[in-house]
Protein backbone atom coordinates (compact mmCIF):
# COMPACT_ATOMS: atom_id res chain seq x y z
CA UNK A 1 0.00 0.00 0.00
CA UNK A 2 1.35 3.41 -0.97
CA UNK A 3 2.30 5.82 1.80
CA UNK A 4 -0.21 8.50 0.82
CA UNK A 5 -3.03 5.98 1.08
CA UNK A 6 -2.03 5.11 4.66
CA UNK A 7 -1.84 8.81 5.51
CA UNK A 8 -5.31 9.38 4.11
CA UNK A 9 -6.65 6.45 6.14
CA UNK A 10 -5.23 7.99 9.32
CA UNK A 11 -6.82 11.33 8.44
CA UNK A 12 -10.08 9.53 7.72
CA UNK A 13 -10.03 7.88 11.17
CA UNK A 14 -9.34 11.26 12.73
CA UNK A 15 -12.31 12.79 10.89
CA UNK A 16 -14.55 9.95 12.05
CA UNK A 17 -13.52 10.44 15.70
CA UNK A 18 -14.09 14.19 15.40
CA UNK A 19 -17.53 13.62 13.92
CA UNK A 20 -18.51 11.35 16.80
CA UNK A 21 -17.18 13.79 19.40
CA UNK A 22 -19.10 16.60 17.74
CA UNK A 23 -22.45 14.81 17.57
CA UNK A 24 -22.65 13.20 21.02
CA UNK A 25 -22.64 16.44 23.13
CA UNK A 26 -25.67 17.72 21.23
CA UNK A 27 -27.79 15.17 23.06
CA UNK A 28 -27.10 16.81 26.43
CA UNK A 29 -28.41 20.34 25.83
CA UNK A 30 -31.93 21.67 25.57
CA UNK A 31 -33.72 21.78 22.23
CA UNK A 32 -33.71 25.59 22.20
CA UNK A 33 -31.83 28.55 20.75
CA UNK A 34 -30.06 29.00 24.10
CA UNK A 35 -28.98 25.35 24.03
CA UNK A 36 -27.83 25.48 20.42
CA UNK A 37 -26.11 28.89 20.53
CA UNK A 38 -24.95 29.23 24.17
CA UNK A 39 -24.88 25.60 25.40
CA UNK A 40 -27.42 26.46 28.12
CA UNK A 41 -24.68 28.72 29.58
CA UNK A 42 -22.89 25.71 31.06
CA UNK A 43 -19.35 25.75 29.61
CA UNK A 44 -16.68 25.06 32.24
CA UNK A 45 -13.09 26.35 32.22
CA UNK A 46 -11.67 23.44 30.18
CA UNK A 47 -14.22 23.75 27.38
CA UNK A 48 -14.14 27.54 27.28
CA UNK A 49 -10.33 27.60 27.22
CA UNK A 50 -10.17 25.28 24.24
CA UNK A 51 -13.14 26.78 22.40
CA UNK A 52 -11.38 30.14 22.46
CA UNK A 53 -7.83 28.83 22.33
CA UNK A 54 -8.19 26.26 19.57
CA UNK A 55 -9.61 28.98 17.36
CA UNK A 56 -6.10 30.48 17.27
CA UNK A 57 -4.79 27.22 15.89
CA UNK A 58 -6.60 27.54 12.60
CA UNK A 59 -5.38 27.17 9.04
CA UNK A 60 -4.01 30.64 9.69
CA UNK A 61 -1.67 29.21 12.36
CA UNK A 62 -0.71 25.80 10.98
CA UNK A 63 -0.45 26.88 7.34
CA UNK A 64 -0.45 30.69 7.19
CA UNK A 65 1.95 31.07 10.14
CA UNK A 66 4.66 28.80 8.70
CA UNK A 67 3.93 30.33 5.29
CA UNK A 68 4.68 33.83 6.57
CA UNK A 69 7.82 32.71 8.46
CA UNK A 70 9.01 30.90 5.32
CA UNK A 71 8.30 33.74 2.87
CA UNK A 72 8.43 36.88 5.05
CA UNK A 73 10.66 35.96 8.00
CA UNK A 74 10.36 38.12 11.13
CA UNK A 75 7.11 39.63 9.83
CA UNK A 76 5.40 36.50 11.19
CA UNK A 77 6.09 37.64 14.77
CA UNK A 78 3.14 40.00 14.47
CA UNK A 79 0.96 36.92 15.08
CA UNK A 80 2.41 36.36 18.55
CA UNK A 81 2.44 40.09 19.34
CA UNK A 82 -1.31 40.59 18.90
CA UNK A 83 -2.33 37.17 20.19
CA UNK A 84 -0.68 37.77 23.56
CA UNK A 85 -2.62 40.98 24.18
CA UNK A 86 -5.82 40.76 22.17
CA UNK A 87 -7.93 39.03 24.82
CA UNK A 88 -7.15 41.48 27.66
CA UNK A 89 -10.32 43.60 27.13
CA UNK A 90 -12.49 40.51 27.66
CA UNK A 91 -11.22 40.28 31.24
CA UNK A 92 -13.05 43.54 31.97
CA UNK A 93 -16.20 43.31 29.86
CA UNK A 94 -16.53 39.52 29.48
CA UNK A 95 -18.12 38.93 32.93
CA UNK A 96 -20.49 41.88 32.34
CA UNK A 97 -21.56 40.32 29.04
CA UNK A 98 -22.11 36.95 30.71
CA UNK A 99 -24.27 38.39 33.49
CA UNK A 100 -26.40 40.48 31.16
CA UNK A 101 -26.83 37.53 28.81
CA UNK A 102 -27.99 35.29 31.65
CA UNK A 103 -30.41 37.95 32.93
CA UNK A 104 -31.90 39.13 29.64
CA UNK A 105 -31.49 36.07 27.39
CA UNK A 106 -28.85 37.48 25.02
CA UNK A 107 -26.89 34.90 23.01
CA UNK A 108 -25.19 37.03 20.32
CA UNK A 109 -23.01 40.13 20.23
CA UNK A 110 -25.43 42.19 18.15
CA UNK A 111 -28.32 41.46 20.53
CA UNK A 112 -26.60 43.07 23.48
CA UNK A 113 -25.39 46.04 21.40
CA UNK A 114 -28.88 46.49 19.98
CA UNK A 115 -30.32 46.65 23.48
CA UNK A 116 -27.70 49.08 24.82
CA UNK A 117 -28.00 51.46 21.85
CA UNK A 118 -31.75 50.91 21.31
CA UNK A 119 -31.33 50.33 17.57
CA UNK A 120 -32.59 47.46 15.43
CA UNK A 121 -30.79 49.03 12.46
CA UNK A 122 -27.52 48.59 14.34
CA UNK A 123 -28.35 44.94 14.94
CA UNK A 124 -28.92 44.30 11.24
CA UNK A 125 -25.73 46.18 10.31
CA UNK A 126 -23.72 44.09 12.77
CA UNK A 127 -25.27 40.90 11.42
CA UNK A 128 -24.27 41.84 7.87
CA UNK A 129 -20.78 42.92 8.96
CA UNK A 130 -20.27 39.73 10.97
CA UNK A 131 -21.19 37.47 8.07
CA UNK A 132 -19.12 39.51 5.61
CA UNK A 133 -15.98 39.13 7.75
CA UNK A 134 -16.80 35.53 8.66
CA UNK A 135 -16.96 34.37 5.05
CA UNK A 136 -13.24 35.02 4.28
CA UNK A 137 -12.31 33.64 7.73
CA UNK A 138 -14.22 30.43 7.01
CA UNK A 139 -12.90 30.36 3.45
CA UNK A 140 -9.41 30.49 4.94
CA UNK A 141 -10.09 27.32 6.95
CA UNK A 142 -11.50 25.45 3.96
CA UNK A 143 -8.57 26.41 1.75
CA UNK A 144 -6.25 25.08 4.44
CA UNK A 145 -8.00 21.72 4.58
CA UNK A 146 -7.86 21.51 0.79
CA UNK A 147 -4.11 22.26 0.75
CA UNK A 148 -3.40 19.52 3.28
CA UNK A 149 -5.38 16.70 1.65
CA UNK A 150 -4.16 17.61 -1.85
CA UNK A 151 -0.49 17.66 -0.83
CA UNK A 152 -0.48 14.45 1.19
CA UNK A 153 -2.41 12.58 -1.51
CA UNK A 154 0.21 13.69 -4.07
CA UNK A 155 -2.49 15.46 -6.07
CA UNK A 156 -4.92 12.56 -6.24
CA UNK A 157 -7.43 14.50 -4.14
CA UNK A 158 -7.88 18.00 -5.66
CA UNK A 159 -8.21 21.02 -3.34
CA UNK A 160 -11.97 21.33 -3.92
CA UNK A 161 -12.51 17.73 -2.83
CA UNK A 162 -10.18 18.03 0.18
CA UNK A 163 -12.03 21.10 1.45
CA UNK A 164 -15.37 19.42 0.79
CA UNK A 165 -14.51 16.23 2.69
CA UNK A 166 -13.23 17.99 5.82
CA UNK A 167 -16.02 20.54 5.96
CA UNK A 168 -18.79 18.06 5.37
CA UNK A 169 -17.76 16.62 8.74
CA UNK A 170 -17.79 20.10 10.31
CA UNK A 171 -21.17 20.88 8.75
CA UNK A 172 -22.75 17.71 10.15
CA UNK A 173 -21.72 18.16 13.78
CA UNK A 174 -22.31 21.93 13.85
CA UNK A 175 -25.75 21.38 12.29
CA UNK A 176 -26.62 18.74 14.86
CA UNK A 177 -24.99 19.90 18.11
CA UNK A 178 -24.34 23.63 17.89
CA UNK A 179 -21.89 25.19 20.34
CA UNK A 180 -21.42 22.10 22.54
CA UNK A 181 -20.28 20.10 19.53
CA UNK A 182 -17.86 22.93 18.79
CA UNK A 183 -16.66 22.90 22.42
CA UNK A 184 -15.89 19.20 22.72
CA UNK A 185 -14.29 18.86 19.30
CA UNK A 186 -12.16 21.96 19.96
CA UNK A 187 -10.93 20.43 23.22
CA UNK A 188 -9.92 17.23 21.45
CA UNK A 189 -8.40 19.09 18.51
CA UNK A 190 -6.61 21.63 20.72
CA UNK A 191 -4.77 19.00 22.76
CA UNK A 192 -3.90 17.10 19.59
CA UNK A 193 -2.55 20.25 17.90
CA UNK A 194 -0.39 21.21 20.88
CA UNK A 195 1.39 17.86 20.74
CA UNK A 196 1.87 18.02 16.97
CA UNK A 197 3.11 21.64 17.03
CA UNK A 198 5.84 21.00 19.57
CA UNK A 199 6.90 17.75 17.95
CA UNK A 200 7.45 19.45 14.59
CA UNK A 201 8.96 22.62 16.05
CA UNK A 202 11.63 20.65 17.89
CA UNK A 203 12.14 17.87 15.35
CA UNK A 204 12.58 19.82 12.10
CA UNK A 205 15.50 22.10 13.18
CA UNK A 206 17.27 19.06 14.68
CA UNK A 207 16.69 16.94 11.59
CA UNK A 208 17.60 19.59 9.00
CA UNK A 209 20.29 21.64 10.79
CA UNK A 210 21.41 19.79 13.88
CA UNK A 211 19.61 22.14 16.27
CA UNK A 212 17.56 25.30 16.63
CA UNK A 213 20.53 27.62 17.21
CA UNK A 214 22.39 26.23 14.22
CA UNK A 215 19.32 26.76 12.03
CA UNK A 216 19.16 30.50 12.80
CA UNK A 217 22.95 30.82 12.53
CA UNK A 218 22.90 29.40 9.02
CA UNK A 219 19.98 31.59 7.95
CA UNK A 220 21.71 34.71 9.33
CA UNK A 221 24.93 33.85 7.48
CA UNK A 222 23.14 33.26 4.17
CA UNK A 223 21.78 35.72 1.64
CA UNK A 224 18.41 35.24 3.36
CA UNK A 225 19.66 36.84 6.57
CA UNK A 226 17.41 39.88 6.08
CA UNK A 227 14.44 37.67 6.91
CA UNK A 228 15.59 37.59 10.54
CA UNK A 229 15.64 41.38 10.81
CA UNK A 230 12.45 42.93 12.20
CA UNK A 231 9.94 43.78 10.92
CA UNK A 232 10.60 41.28 8.13
CA UNK A 233 9.56 41.37 4.49
CA UNK A 234 6.45 42.26 2.50
CA UNK A 235 4.66 39.72 0.31
CA UNK A 236 6.73 40.98 -2.60
CA UNK A 237 10.03 40.37 -0.81
CA UNK A 238 10.88 44.01 -0.02
CA UNK A 239 11.55 45.10 3.58
CA UNK A 240 8.30 45.66 5.49
CA UNK A 241 8.12 49.06 7.17
CA UNK A 242 7.28 49.65 10.82
CA UNK A 243 4.09 51.50 9.84
CA UNK A 244 2.70 48.35 8.31
CA UNK A 245 3.97 45.95 10.97
CA UNK A 246 2.87 48.02 13.97
CA UNK A 247 -0.55 48.84 12.55
CA UNK A 248 -1.12 45.16 11.65
CA UNK A 249 -0.42 44.25 15.28
CA UNK A 250 -2.60 47.08 16.61
CA UNK A 251 -5.66 46.48 14.44
CA UNK A 252 -5.46 42.72 15.06
CA UNK A 253 -5.20 43.22 18.84
CA UNK A 254 -8.15 45.63 18.80
CA UNK A 255 -10.31 43.33 16.71
CA UNK A 256 -9.33 40.13 18.50
CA UNK A 257 -11.67 40.30 21.51
CA UNK A 258 -14.68 41.49 19.51
CA UNK A 259 -14.73 38.80 16.87
CA UNK A 260 -18.36 37.71 17.22
CA UNK A 261 -17.48 34.02 17.64
CA UNK A 262 -15.08 34.88 20.51
CA UNK A 263 -17.38 37.45 22.08
CA UNK A 264 -20.36 35.08 22.02
CA UNK A 265 -18.53 32.52 24.16
CA UNK A 266 -18.94 34.88 27.11
CA UNK A 267 -22.66 34.04 26.98
CA UNK A 268 -21.81 30.33 27.27
CA UNK A 269 -19.49 30.67 30.30
CA UNK A 270 -20.65 28.94 33.47
CA UNK A 271 -19.62 31.80 35.79
CA UNK A 272 -17.71 35.08 36.00
CA UNK A 273 -14.76 33.19 37.48
CA UNK A 274 -14.70 30.83 34.50
CA UNK A 275 -14.70 33.80 32.11
CA UNK A 276 -11.86 35.61 33.88
CA UNK A 277 -9.70 32.48 34.31
CA UNK A 278 -10.08 31.71 30.61
CA UNK A 279 -8.80 35.17 29.65
CA UNK A 280 -5.90 34.92 32.13
CA UNK A 281 -4.86 31.50 30.81
CA UNK A 282 -5.45 32.33 27.16
CA UNK A 283 -1.99 33.82 26.40
CA UNK A 284 -0.47 30.39 27.13
CA UNK A 285 -1.70 29.40 23.69
CA UNK A 286 0.91 31.74 22.23
CA UNK A 287 3.57 29.35 23.52
CA UNK A 288 2.33 26.90 20.93
CA UNK A 289 2.61 29.41 18.10
CA UNK A 290 6.39 29.52 18.64
CA UNK A 291 7.05 26.03 17.20
CA UNK A 292 4.57 26.77 14.41
CA UNK A 293 6.75 29.65 13.20
CA UNK A 294 9.92 27.59 13.66
CA UNK A 295 8.49 25.14 11.11
CA UNK A 296 8.47 27.90 8.48
CA UNK A 297 11.98 29.13 9.35
CA UNK A 298 13.34 25.58 9.05
CA UNK A 299 12.38 25.44 5.36
CA UNK A 300 13.89 28.77 4.20
CA UNK A 301 17.28 27.34 3.19
CA UNK A 302 16.37 23.71 2.60
CA UNK A 303 13.28 24.09 0.40
CA UNK A 304 13.48 27.44 -1.43
CA UNK A 305 10.90 28.59 -3.96
CA UNK A 306 7.84 26.63 -2.84
CA UNK A 307 4.58 28.23 -4.01
CA UNK A 308 2.16 28.98 -2.55
CA UNK A 309 4.04 29.54 0.71
CA UNK A 310 0.99 28.42 2.70
CA UNK A 311 1.65 24.83 1.58
CA UNK A 312 5.15 24.68 3.07
CA UNK A 313 4.20 22.49 6.05
CA UNK A 314 2.55 19.67 4.09
CA UNK A 315 5.34 19.97 1.49
CA UNK A 316 8.03 19.43 4.15
CA UNK A 317 6.23 16.33 5.36
CA UNK A 318 6.34 14.79 1.89
CA UNK A 319 10.13 15.38 1.66
CA UNK A 320 11.26 13.98 5.01
CA UNK A 321 11.97 10.36 5.79
CA UNK A 322 9.42 10.18 8.57
CA UNK A 323 7.41 7.05 9.47
CA UNK A 324 4.19 7.17 7.53
CA UNK A 325 2.10 6.97 10.72
CA UNK A 326 3.81 10.11 12.08
CA UNK A 327 3.13 11.96 8.81
CA UNK A 328 -0.50 10.87 8.99
CA UNK A 329 -0.86 12.15 12.56
CA UNK A 330 0.77 15.48 11.66
CA UNK A 331 -1.57 15.90 8.70
CA UNK A 332 -4.53 15.07 10.93
CA UNK A 333 -3.28 17.74 13.34
CA UNK A 334 -3.19 20.25 10.52
CA UNK A 335 -6.75 19.34 9.60
CA UNK A 336 -7.65 19.83 13.26
CA UNK A 337 -6.23 23.36 13.07
CA UNK A 338 -8.52 24.17 10.18
CA UNK A 339 -11.63 22.56 11.62
CA UNK A 340 -11.27 23.91 15.16
CA UNK A 341 -11.74 27.45 13.87
CA UNK A 342 -14.10 26.66 11.03
CA UNK A 343 -16.72 25.07 13.25
CA UNK A 344 -16.83 28.04 15.66
CA UNK A 345 -17.03 30.51 12.78
CA UNK A 346 -19.74 28.57 10.96
CA UNK A 347 -21.86 28.22 14.10
CA UNK A 348 -21.51 31.91 14.98
CA UNK A 349 -22.19 33.18 11.46
CA UNK A 350 -25.46 31.27 11.26
CA UNK A 351 -26.53 32.26 14.79
CA UNK A 352 -25.84 35.95 14.19
CA UNK A 353 -27.43 35.88 10.74
CA UNK A 354 -30.75 34.62 12.10
CA UNK A 355 -30.93 36.21 15.57
CA UNK A 356 -29.70 39.65 14.54
CA UNK A 357 -30.56 39.89 10.87
CA UNK A 358 -33.26 37.65 9.49
CA UNK A 359 -35.45 37.65 12.61
CA UNK A 360 -36.02 41.41 12.28
CA UNK A 361 -37.91 40.87 9.03
CA UNK A 362 -39.87 37.72 9.84
CA UNK A 363 -43.50 37.56 11.01
CA UNK A 364 -44.05 36.67 14.66
CA UNK A 365 -45.05 33.08 13.89
CA UNK A 366 -41.52 32.50 12.53
CA UNK A 367 -39.80 34.09 15.50
CA UNK A 368 -40.50 31.32 17.97
CA UNK A 369 -37.60 29.60 19.70
CA UNK A 370 -38.13 26.37 17.75
CA UNK A 371 -38.37 28.12 14.36
CA UNK A 372 -35.26 30.22 15.00
CA UNK A 373 -33.25 27.12 15.85
CA UNK A 374 -34.45 25.55 12.60
CA UNK A 375 -33.47 28.67 10.60
CA UNK A 376 -30.02 28.79 12.21
CA UNK A 377 -29.42 25.22 11.07
CA UNK A 378 -30.50 26.10 7.53
CA UNK A 379 -28.14 29.08 7.50
CA UNK A 380 -25.30 26.80 8.66
CA UNK A 381 -25.72 25.00 5.33
CA UNK A 382 -26.02 28.22 3.29
CA UNK A 383 -22.91 29.85 4.82
CA UNK A 384 -20.94 26.62 4.27
CA UNK A 385 -21.82 26.62 0.58
CA UNK A 386 -20.89 30.30 0.11
CA UNK A 387 -17.52 29.91 1.88
CA UNK A 388 -16.83 26.71 -0.06
CA UNK A 389 -17.39 28.57 -3.33
CA UNK A 390 -14.79 31.19 -2.41
CA UNK A 391 -12.40 28.53 -1.10
CA UNK A 392 -12.44 26.76 -4.45
CA UNK A 393 -12.27 29.79 -6.76
CA UNK A 394 -10.20 32.34 -4.74
CA UNK A 395 -6.38 32.42 -4.82
CA UNK A 396 -5.80 35.07 -2.11
CA UNK A 397 -3.06 33.99 0.39
CA UNK A 398 -4.37 32.67 3.71
CA UNK A 399 -2.95 35.30 6.09
CA UNK A 400 -4.06 38.11 3.75
CA UNK A 401 -7.63 36.84 4.02
CA UNK A 402 -7.50 37.00 7.79
CA UNK A 403 -5.69 40.34 8.03
CA UNK A 404 -8.24 41.94 5.70
CA UNK A 405 -11.12 40.69 7.87
CA UNK A 406 -9.60 42.19 11.02
CA UNK A 407 -9.93 45.72 9.66
CA UNK A 408 -13.70 45.30 9.42
CA UNK A 409 -14.29 43.55 12.72
CA UNK A 410 -12.11 46.05 14.61
CA UNK A 411 -14.80 48.68 13.93
CA UNK A 412 -17.00 46.96 16.54
CA UNK A 413 -14.51 47.64 19.36
CA UNK A 414 -15.42 51.30 20.08
CA UNK A 415 -19.09 50.28 20.42
CA UNK A 416 -18.31 47.51 22.89
CA UNK A 417 -16.12 49.73 25.08
CA UNK A 418 -18.64 52.60 25.03
CA UNK A 419 -21.47 50.19 25.84
CA UNK A 420 -20.12 49.71 29.36
CA UNK A 421 -17.94 52.74 30.01
CA UNK A 422 -19.42 55.87 28.38
CA UNK A 423 -22.81 57.20 29.45
CA UNK A 424 -23.26 59.62 26.56
CA UNK A 425 -22.87 56.96 23.88
CA UNK A 426 -26.13 56.53 21.95
CA UNK A 427 -27.55 54.65 19.00
CA UNK A 428 -27.18 57.46 16.49
CA UNK A 429 -23.50 57.84 17.36
CA UNK A 430 -22.92 54.09 17.20
CA UNK A 431 -24.53 53.87 13.75
CA UNK A 432 -22.58 56.85 12.43
CA UNK A 433 -19.27 55.57 13.79
CA UNK A 434 -19.71 52.01 12.56
CA UNK A 435 -20.89 53.10 9.11
CA UNK A 436 -18.10 55.64 8.65
CA UNK A 437 -15.44 53.24 9.94
CA UNK A 438 -16.49 50.47 7.58
CA UNK A 439 -16.67 52.76 4.55
CA UNK A 440 -13.18 54.17 5.20
CA UNK A 441 -11.72 50.71 5.88
CA UNK A 442 -13.12 49.31 2.63
CA UNK A 443 -11.97 52.37 0.66
CA UNK A 444 -8.35 52.08 1.80
CA UNK A 445 -8.46 48.30 1.36
CA UNK A 446 -9.43 48.77 -2.29
CA UNK A 447 -7.21 51.82 -2.89
CA UNK A 448 -4.09 51.43 -0.72
CA UNK A 449 -2.20 54.01 -2.77
CA UNK A 450 -4.44 56.72 -1.24
CA UNK A 451 -3.24 56.08 2.33
CA UNK A 452 -1.26 59.08 3.66
CA UNK A 453 1.10 56.65 5.40
CA UNK A 454 1.16 52.85 4.94
CA UNK A 455 -0.97 52.01 7.98
CA UNK A 456 -3.40 49.10 7.97
CA UNK A 457 -6.72 50.27 6.49
CA UNK A 458 -8.53 49.34 9.70
CA UNK A 459 -6.62 52.04 11.63
CA UNK A 460 -7.96 54.75 9.32
CA UNK A 461 -11.42 53.26 9.77
CA UNK A 462 -11.09 53.38 13.56
CA UNK A 463 -10.00 57.02 13.53
CA UNK A 464 -13.08 58.04 11.53
CA UNK A 465 -15.26 55.66 13.56
CA UNK A 466 -14.31 57.22 16.92
CA UNK A 467 -14.60 60.81 15.66
CA UNK A 468 -18.11 60.22 14.29
CA UNK A 469 -19.20 58.10 17.27
CA UNK A 470 -18.18 60.75 19.80
CA UNK A 471 -19.30 63.74 17.75
CA UNK A 472 -22.77 62.44 16.87
CA UNK A 473 -23.39 61.08 20.37
CA UNK A 474 -22.57 64.44 21.94
CA UNK A 475 -24.69 66.29 19.38
CA UNK A 476 -27.79 64.14 19.99
CA UNK A 477 -29.77 63.12 23.05
CA UNK A 478 -28.57 60.31 25.32
CA UNK A 479 -30.36 57.00 25.76
CA UNK A 480 -32.72 56.58 28.72
CA UNK A 481 -31.12 56.59 32.17
CA UNK A 482 -32.49 53.17 33.04
CA UNK A 483 -30.99 51.64 29.87
CA UNK A 484 -27.62 53.26 30.51
CA UNK A 485 -27.49 52.19 34.16
CA UNK A 486 -28.23 48.59 33.20
CA UNK A 487 -24.87 48.51 31.42
CA UNK A 488 -22.73 50.97 33.36
CA UNK A 489 -23.59 49.19 36.61
CA UNK A 490 -23.50 45.65 35.22
PyMOL commands that set and color helices and strands:
alter all, ss='L'
color gray80, all
select helices_A, chain A and resi 3-28+33-41+45-53+59-83+88-104+109-117+120-152+159-177+179-209+212-221+225-228+242-256+260-263+265-268+272-298+309-319+324-361+364-366+369-393+398-421+427-446+448-450+457-475+481-488
alter helices_A, ss='H'
color red, helices_A
deselect
rebuild
show_as cartoon
